[in-house]
Amino acid sequence: MRAFRATPDGYEAALEPFEREVLTRVVGDVLELLESTAPEHPAVADDELPSWSVAATATRPLDTALARLLPDASTDDAELAAEFRRLTQDDLRATKSAGLRLLAGLLAAAPSDAGAARLLVARDQGGRVAAAFTDVRLVLADRLDLRTDEDAEALHSELAAPRARRGRADSRHALAELYEALTWWQESLLEVLAADLPEGPTA
């Protein structure tokens, strides 16, 4: 992966074919997780935001990764959390699904240049793509059992350790490397997004 950079048309980053393949698969997995228990609604185009809707009932997801994507609004007031979930969960799920579909479409459409794929993100898509990265990272963090900043720091140290000292399965190491790479990639996108923000009034 190469960092995002601003271009006249938006934001561009390069990734190797195997990186695009892995990321496409993971984005698809997160999208499937989100939509596996979703209520039936009219289809929404990838470049459109869903209309707001209210469910008759809504329960907290049992899957801990899905619960991170659709969190409780309050940890202190169960009744408030349940009512807020009923009012917003379907809309939140649809918005996140639309963002992930947008990212999946951009990955599929990325042209190849000398072997590397060029991910092209229009300026009006930047925030939604960054949000989709966050959703993928939330699921990866849950699968890696990252609950605190200290857990994330320990994971970083684990990746830096020589292979013989890791003492973990290779599958976990691969998942951890993907999480760290995606975190760095998202940060590079956020940096160019921030640089594009209009300057505030001067004194």
N, C-alpha and C positions, 0 to 999 in steps of 0.2 A: 504494500500500500504506500502511496505517496500522498502527502498532505494536500488538503484542498487549497486552491488558489482562486482569487477573483479573476474573472474574465469579462469582456464586454457583454457576454450573454448570460452571465450568472456565476456559478462556481463549478470548478472542475477538479477532479482528482483521478489518479490512475491506480489501477490494481491489477495484479497478475491474474491469469485465467483461473488458476486454482483458488485464488482468494475470492473471485467473483462467484465461483461455483459453491464454495463453502458458505459465503454470506447469503447467497440466494436460497440455499437450503435452510439455513437457520431462520431467515426472515419468513420463509414459508411455514416452518414449524411453529413460530410464534403466532402467525396469522391463523393457523389451524387451531392452536390452543385457544385463541380469542373467540373464534367462531364456532367451536365445537358445541358450545352450550348456548349459542346466541339465538334469540327468538327470530322468527321469520319476519323480514321487512323487505320492502321493494329494493331492488338492486340499486346501488349507488356507483356512479362512474368513479374511476380512480382519481380523477382530478376535481372531484366535487366533494364538498362537505355534506354529511348526512343531515337530514332534517331532524329537529328535536322531537323526542318521543318520551312517553311516560309508561312504565310497566305497571301492571296490576299488582304484581309482587316481585320481589327480587331478594335473593339470598346471597350471603357472602360465599364466594367460591371455596370449595374444599381444597383444590390444588393451590399450594402456597405461591407458585409462580403467577398463576392467574389472579390470586388475591393481591399480589403486588401491582399488577396492571390495573385492577379494579379495587382500590383500597377503601377502607372505611373512612368516612369523613370525620369521625370522632372515635377516640378510644375510651372516652370517659362516659359517654351517654349512648347506650345501646339503642334506645328508642329513636334518638335523633339520627344515628348512623343508619338505621334500617330505613327510615323515611327518606333520608337523602339518597340512599342507594336506590330506592324504588323510583325516585324522581329523575335520577341522572344516569343510572348504570347502563341502560340500553344506548343512550346517546353517547356516553363515554366509550363504550365498546365499539360502536359504529365509527366514531371519529378515529380511534386508534387503528381499527381495521383498514379504514380508508388511507391513513398515512402509511401503513405497512404495504398496502397494495401499490401505492405510489412509488415507494422505494423499490419494490420488486419489479415494477415496470421499468424504472430507470435503469436498474441493473441489467434487465433483459435487453434493453435498447442500447446499452453502452457500446459505442463503436470500438473496434480494436485498432490499435496503432502499434505496429511492430511487436505484436504479441500481447501488449498490455491493453486493457480495456480502459476507456476514458468515461468516467461517470460524470454526466453533465446535469447539473441542478439549476433550474431557472431561479431567478431572484425571489419570485413569489412562492417558490416551493421550499426554500431553504429552511424555514422554521418547521415545516411539517416533516421534512427529512430528518432534521435534528431530533425531533420528538420521536420519530420511528426508531432512530438509533437508541434513544433512551429506553424505549420499550423492549428492544432486543437485549440490551444490557441488563435490564431488570430481571428478565427470565434467566439469563446466563448467571447472574449473581445469585439467584435463588438456587439454581442447580449446583452452584459451587459452594452453597451454604455461607454466603457472605451476608452478615447481618449488621456489622458495624464498620466504622472506618478502620479500626484495628484489624478486622478480618481482611480487609482489602490490602492493608499494608503487609500483613503476614503472607498473603498470596503473592504480592510483588517480590518479597524476600524469597519465597519458595521457588519462584521462576528464576531468580538470579542465582540460586544454589546450583552447584554441579549436579548432573543427573544422578550420580551415585548416592548423593545425600538427600534426594527428594523423598524417596520412600513412598511415592504415590503412583497410582496407575497412569499409564501413558494417556488414556482417554481423558482423565482429569487435567493432565498437563496441557493437552491440546485445547480443551475447553477454556482453561485459564489463559492460554496464549491468545485465543480468539477474543476473550473478554478484554484483555489489556490492549490489544491492537485496535479493537473497536472503540475503546475509551479514548485512545490517542487520536483516532481518526475523527471522532465526533468533536473533540476539543479543537482540532484544526478547522473544522467547519464552523464552529461557534466563533472562532477568532476572526474569520473573514466576514461572518455575519455581523459581528460587533463593529468591525471596521467600516461596514457599510451604513451603520446607523447615522442619521443626521446629527450634526453637532448641535449641542444646546446653545442657548443664547449666551453671549459673552457679556461680562460686566462692563 
